């Protein structure tokens, strides 16, 4: 039994949604580069912060993306240190999605429930730690 590889056109059609998501993400990153989120209220305020005065795990994320696009990688850590691990996971998820669509292999994202429980607990610890007065983790 022989199988033929999908044509380039078929692969491109299969990759349409992942590529559209990448293009949309690129547009958002470009917008964050052009319109500086370090300027107060340029992108609004985090709803949780506005309602409670508490930082969520994502607070400072827009500033961190802007810092990365400006090449200021240490400032990105100060804005939101989760930028690098979250970015790596998002790229991995995107590559796995693209791979499933076009037929190349990417190591699967772990489905171990204890891993994801640990990630959730760490997100809660991160959120609590960055809300202590004077915390260096605050954005």
N, C-alpha and C positions, 0 to 999 in steps of 0.2 A: 504494500500500500504506500503510495507516495502522496505527499501533501505539498502543496505549493505555498510559498510565502505570500502574504497579502501584498497587493500592489502598493506602490507609494501613495497613490490617491486614496486607497482604502485605509492605509495607516493614518494619513492626514485627517480623514473624516473621523476615524476612531479617536484621534487625539484632540478633536475640536474643543470639547469641554475643558479638559485640562489646560489647553493652550489659551482658551478664553479666560479662564481663571487666572492664569499667569499674566495675561495682558491687563486684566482688571487690577490685579495686585500691583503691577508695574505702574499703572496710572495713579493709584493711590499713593505709592511711594514717591512718584514724581510730584504729586500735589503736596505731599508733606515736605519735600525738599524745597519747593518753590514758596509755599506759604508757611513760614516758620511757626511751629507750635510753641516755641519759647515765648512768643509775644502773647501776653495775657488776652484770653478770650478769642484768639484767632481761630480756634476750632471748637469753641464752647468749653463747657466744664463737664467733667465726669459726673453723671447723675448721682452716683453713690456719694461722691465727695460733696456735691452741692446739697444733698439731703441730710447727710450725717456728719460731714467734716472728716470722714475716714477715707484713707486711701485704699482702693481696691488693688488686686494683684496686677492689673493692667495700667494703673495710673502712672503716667510718665512714659508710656509706651510710644505715643506719638512723638514726643521729644526725642526718645531714644532712636527711633527710625530716622528722624531728621539728623541727629548727630552722626549716625552711621553713614548717611548719604553725603554728609560733609566731611567724612573721613576722620571724625573725632571719636574714635572707638572707646576711649576711656570715659569721655563725657556720656556716652551711651550707657555705660555701666552705672553712672551716677543717676541718670534719668530713670532707668529701670533695668536692673541687672538680669531680668528674665529675658531680655531681648535675644541673647545668644542661644540659650537652650531652647526657648520657644521657637526661634527662627530655624534652628536645626531640625526640630521635630516637624515643623510645618513644611520644610523643604523635603524631608523624608516622606511625609504623607503624600505630598504632591508627586514626587517621583514614583512612589508605589502606585498611585492612581494612574499616572501616565503609563507606567509599565504594564499594568493590567489591561489598559485600553489598546496598546499597540503591540504587546507581546514580548516585552523584555522583562527580565527577572530583577526584582529589587527585594532585598530581605524584608519580610513582612514585619509590620509593626507588631510588637508583642501584645498578645491578647490575655496575658496573665492578670487576673483580677487584683492580685496583691500588689503588683507593680502600679496599677492605676489607683488603687487605694493609697499607696505610698505617695504618689504624685499629688493626689488630692490633699492628703495630710500636710505635705510640704507646702502646698499653695496656701493652706490656712495658716501654717506657721509663718510663712513669708508675709502674709497680710497682717498678722498680729504684730510681728517684729517691726515692720515698717511704720506702724502706727504708734509706737512708743514715743513719748516726747524726746526730741533731740536725736532720734534714730538716724544713723548715717544711711539707712536703706530708704528713707523717705525721698520721694521725687523732688 
